Amino acid sequence: MKIVVLGLNHKTAPVEIREKLAFDSAQTSRALCELKRRFAQAEFVLISTCNRVELYCAGKHCQGADPERLAGFLSEFHGVELGKFREFLYAHENEEAVRHLLSVASSLDSLVVGEAQIVGQVKDSYKLACAAKTTGKVLNRLFHSAFASSKKVYTTTSIADGRVSVAGVAVELAMQLFADMSSARVVVIGAGDMGQLIIQHLLQVGARNITVVNRSYDRGLKVAGQYGIAARKWEQLDEQLIGANIAIASASVQDYLFRKDSFKQIMARRKEGTLLIVDIAVPRNFEPAVNELDGLYLYSVDDLSAAVEQNRKARERDMARGMEIVLENVTEFMEWFGAKDVGPLIGRMKEQFAQIGRNEMERFFVGVREEASCKEVMEEMVNRVVNKLLHCVIKNVNVVAKENGATEAAKLVDTIVREAEEIISDPDDKEGAQS
């Protein structure tokens, strides 16, 4: 049994790569169903956020779904040549994969350490996989372990104190450029979870003139009513940007909302003042070339590095304690994961030892010996020897399990099983003959 994760994130890939491989909810469901069709016996969960795309797989050697094939699937699904993003990928197996997921769910691997949004995003991804029927015993156990780890990190440390989210960092950037947030005219593009988080942070820092613009006007109105701000229709977005001081974008899109040429017309209609645009969406809402226009500053999620680093340093002690919690949960999961394999492996080992005994009997009782009267006695004696050897081996396996854990015990039995398979598959048994 193997667990594999293949992915890329804000540490390994720039936003222009991440946005090409991002999945929305509908795409995630389609991708999971296609993976299950190709690798029927494997389990899958796909996580896609603004800062990462990760594909988790579990199964007996992942049923052929190795990292190379998974990378090929990402390439095929999105129509992006593998050569354009291969260098940004990482792959982890078994314990490394488990530690990675638990770190992700606990926000220790996030762009903004301590953000509470990531565990919700991981839960949503897991729910999509459950709905698509692509999870099983291993990934179900693994993801629930990740949720338990996350809960303990958040409740026993101060890692989530303060504005610890991409949305919070975006608002902090706006505060650096606009000292008086109460007089700034702010447009929030998108009324999803991230958009609402942006609104919450804006209100906390004293912003009062906030307008949310969303594709679904009804949803925009609902969010606006909840927070006591204004809402406008999607068709009015251009007009809102003409009069804005700050725009923070988080709308879910597959292509840019604004390109340089179209936004040039909006800028031409602005009367005065600089426009700050913080685009934290992935895929991005604004074409990067928009930043070439006069009278505005455009920042993407990857441009928030200074505030992110400050956040990380402030939470180093909590990060250390959080990682201790993660490692405790990794050990607990790997114990279960290893123990799950020990029983079947011991069963295989017993059968292989018995087969080796039968093979030796067949080799000896050939020709004139085939009808020998002592054959039954010899067979019983060989079986006793095999069983005594098995008893010694299993006793040592139990010692290893007690002292080093079930995972190490499973590795030991797996090694013995492989050696026994080699002996069985060698009809001449040259090593045995020489000894």
Buried (B, 14 or more C-beta within 10 A) or exposed (E): BBBBBBBBBBEBBEBEBBBBBBBEEEBBBBBBBBBBEEBEEBBBBBBBBBBBBBBBBBBEEBBEBBBEBBBEBBBEBBEBEEEEBEEBBBBBBBBBBBBBBBBBBBBBBBBBBBBBBBBEBBBBBBBBBBEBEBBBEBBBBBBEBBBBBBBBBBEEBEBBEEBBBBBBBBBBBBBEBBEEBEEBBBBBBBBBBBBBBBBBBBBEBEBBBBBBBBBEBEBBBBBBEEBEBBBBBBEEBBBBBBBBBBBBBBBBBEEBBBBBEEBBEBBEEBEEEEBBBBBBBBBBBBBBEBBEBEEBEBBBBBBBEEBBEEBBEBBEEBBEBBBEBBBEBBBEBBBBBBBBBBEEBBEBBBEBBBBBBBBBBEEEBEEEEEEEEEBEEBBEEBBEEBBEEBEEBBEEBEEBBEEEBBBBBBBBBBEBBEEBEEBBEEEEBEEEEEE
